[in-house]
Amino acid sequence: MKISAGLGRRRRRSNHGLHRMASKFLYQEAICRAMFLFGLSR
């Protein structure tokens, strides 16, 4: 979080794009984990 904040301060233009990509990646990872746990529960 601290590193991303530092990069955001240096590059304000690309900060929004990086945040959007990071959120999308975390969203996909959460879905993968949920599917994996759901498969194990079965």
PyMOL commands that place a pseudoatom at each C-alpha (Angstrom):
pseudoatom trace, name=CA, resn=MET, resi=1, chain=A, elem=C, hetatm=0, pos=[0.000, 0.000, 0.000]
pseudoatom trace, name=CA, resn=LYS, resi=2, chain=A, elem=C, hetatm=0, pos=[2.790, 2.429, 0.928]
pseudoatom trace, name=CA, resn=ILE, resi=3, chain=A, elem=C, hetatm=0, pos=[4.715, 1.717, -2.285]
pseudoatom trace, name=CA, resn=SER, resi=4, chain=A, elem=C, hetatm=0, pos=[1.630, 2.155, -4.498]
pseudoatom trace, name=CA, resn=ALA, resi=5, chain=A, elem=C, hetatm=0, pos=[0.831, 5.423, -2.695]
pseudoatom trace, name=CA, resn=GLY, resi=6, chain=A, elem=C, hetatm=0, pos=[4.354, 6.702, -3.386]
pseudoatom trace, name=CA, resn=LEU, resi=7, chain=A, elem=C, hetatm=0, pos=[4.046, 5.806, -7.069]
pseudoatom trace, name=CA, resn=GLY, resi=8, chain=A, elem=C, hetatm=0, pos=[0.638, 7.503, -7.177]
pseudoatom trace, name=CA, resn=ARG, resi=9, chain=A, elem=C, hetatm=0, pos=[2.149, 10.728, -5.807]
pseudoatom trace, name=CA, resn=ARG, resi=10, chain=A, elem=C, hetatm=0, pos=[4.918, 10.658, -8.426]
pseudoatom trace, name=CA, resn=ARG, resi=11, chain=A, elem=C, hetatm=0, pos=[2.636, 9.709, -11.319]
pseudoatom trace, name=CA, resn=ARG, resi=12, chain=A, elem=C, hetatm=0, pos=[-0.872, 11.072, -10.817]
pseudoatom trace, name=CA, resn=ARG, resi=13, chain=A, elem=C, hetatm=0, pos=[-1.952, 10.363, -14.410]
pseudoatom trace, name=CA, resn=SER, resi=14, chain=A, elem=C, hetatm=0, pos=[-1.155, 6.623, -14.371]
pseudoatom trace, name=CA, resn=ASN, resi=15, chain=A, elem=C, hetatm=0, pos=[-2.366, 6.232, -10.776]
pseudoatom trace, name=CA, resn=HIS, resi=16, chain=A, elem=C, hetatm=0, pos=[-5.994, 5.804, -11.829]
pseudoatom trace, name=CA, resn=GLY, resi=17, chain=A, elem=C, hetatm=0, pos=[-5.106, 3.181, -14.455]
pseudoatom trace, name=CA, resn=LEU, resi=18, chain=A, elem=C, hetatm=0, pos=[-2.925, 1.215, -12.010]
pseudoatom trace, name=CA, resn=HIS, resi=19, chain=A, elem=C, hetatm=0, pos=[-5.663, 1.303, -9.366]
pseudoatom trace, name=CA, resn=ARG, resi=20, chain=A, elem=C, hetatm=0, pos=[-8.228, 0.054, -11.884]
pseudoatom trace, name=CA, resn=MET, resi=21, chain=A, elem=C, hetatm=0, pos=[-5.946, -2.835, -12.940]
pseudoatom trace, name=CA, resn=ALA, resi=22, chain=A, elem=C, hetatm=0, pos=[-5.137, -3.712, -9.320]
pseudoatom trace, name=CA, resn=SER, resi=23, chain=A, elem=C, hetatm=0, pos=[-8.820, -3.788, -8.349]
pseudoatom trace, name=CA, resn=LYS, resi=24, chain=A, elem=C, hetatm=0, pos=[-9.629, -6.010, -11.343]
pseudoatom trace, name=CA, resn=PHE, resi=25, chain=A, elem=C, hetatm=0, pos=[-6.778, -8.388, -10.439]
pseudoatom trace, name=CA, resn=LEU, resi=26, chain=A, elem=C, hetatm=0, pos=[-7.888, -8.608, -6.800]
pseudoatom trace, name=CA, resn=TYR, resi=27, chain=A, elem=C, hetatm=0, pos=[-11.475, -9.219, -7.938]
pseudoatom trace, name=CA, resn=GLN, resi=28, chain=A, elem=C, hetatm=0, pos=[-10.412, -12.130, -10.178]
pseudoatom trace, name=CA, resn=GLU, resi=29, chain=A, elem=C, hetatm=0, pos=[-8.209, -13.565, -7.412]
pseudoatom trace, name=CA, resn=ALA, resi=30, chain=A, elem=C, hetatm=0, pos=[-11.123, -13.415, -4.944]
pseudoatom trace, name=CA, resn=ILE, resi=31, chain=A, elem=C, hetatm=0, pos=[-13.362, -15.282, -7.422]
pseudoatom trace, name=CA, resn=CYS, resi=32, chain=A, elem=C, hetatm=0, pos=[-10.685, -17.947, -7.994]
pseudoatom trace, name=CA, resn=ARG, resi=33, chain=A, elem=C, hetatm=0, pos=[-10.275, -18.460, -4.235]
pseudoatom trace, name=CA, resn=ALA, resi=34, chain=A, elem=C, hetatm=0, pos=[-14.043, -18.649, -3.730]
pseudoatom trace, name=CA, resn=MET, resi=35, chain=A, elem=C, hetatm=0, pos=[-14.396, -21.259, -6.508]
pseudoatom trace, name=CA, resn=PHE, resi=36, chain=A, elem=C, hetatm=0, pos=[-11.453, -23.247, -5.106]
pseudoatom trace, name=CA, resn=LEU, resi=37, chain=A, elem=C, hetatm=0, pos=[-12.877, -23.244, -1.560]
pseudoatom trace, name=CA, resn=PHE, resi=38, chain=A, elem=C, hetatm=0, pos=[-16.323, -24.130, -2.921]
pseudoatom trace, name=CA, resn=GLY, resi=39, chain=A, elem=C, hetatm=0, pos=[-14.805, -27.114, -4.763]
pseudoatom trace, name=CA, resn=LEU, resi=40, chain=A, elem=C, hetatm=0, pos=[-13.030, -28.285, -1.592]
pseudoatom trace, name=CA, resn=SER, resi=41, chain=A, elem=C, hetatm=0, pos=[-16.225, -27.972, 0.449]
pseudoatom trace, name=CA, resn=ARG, resi=42, chain=A, elem=C, hetatm=0, pos=[-17.849, -30.459, -1.934]
for i in range(1, 42): cmd.bond("trace and resi %d" % i, "trace and resi %d" % (i + 1))
show_as sticks, trace
zoom trace
